Amino acid sequence: MHPPQVLVVDDDLEIRKLLARYLKGQGLRVQLASRCADARECISNYQVDLIILDVMLPDGSGLDLCRDLRTMRSKIPVILLTALKEDVDRIIGLEIGAADYLGKPFNPRELAARIRAVLRRDKDNRSIQSDASCYFFEGFRADPFARSVINSEGSEVELTGAEFNLLLTFLDRPGRVLSRDQLFDLVYGRDGDALDRSIDVLISRLRRKLANGESNQMFKTVRNGGYQLVAKVTQSDGQR
């Protein structure tokens, strides 16, 4: 069985060399690209298991490339590299389906840890989803295997990867109050920064996308506690 293959997309030659050397030393296979066009060619020609994607590239935005991948229903997880203070890029990245993000400058050891966490979570999700039954709540049906949510009218609700992972976290724990730290760990597989508001952003977007008429309070904010899914949840095998 081949080790995972990581595609590093960054226009900085020294960063590409550094990451290629370090990640290969961690037992990973590595492909390199300096532009969006090169990245698309690698994705077409190789089995890519994860993409390390810089936001700023010579021929376009890494955010646009990430968005294009999700539009094509690609399941390849993406870790964005952003300027340290560019919170807007991080939030947009999460909104369009990035699995994680890391600010520049970064420690290669931390990036390797993020890669392992994302790959492990992706593998675990696929394993769980292959045997999972559907969840039913407030007129919606969530299918963990297809990673889809269907509303009461039979239309699909478009969710990003991070939004779907957060929803599944709540559906697995209905009625339980989950703190931001717990949600960050369950969704991203790592501890969150005290100033990081990405969970709040994802909750806000889920509330909007799953607003069913006037029923838009299925996610309750618990003061000094976190968030709680208050909707009744059942599964197709009759559980809950």
Secondary structure by P-SEA (a helix, b strand, c coil): cccbbbbbbcccaaaaaaaaaaaaaabbbbbbbccaaaaaaaaacccccccccccccccccaaaaaaaaaaacccbbbbbbccccaaaaaaaaaaacccccccccccaaaaaaaaaaaaaaaaaaaaaaacbbbbbcccbbbbcccccccccccbbbbbcaaaaaaaaaaaacccccccaaaaaaaaccbbbbcccaaaaaaaaaaaaaaccccccccccccccbbbbbccccccccccc
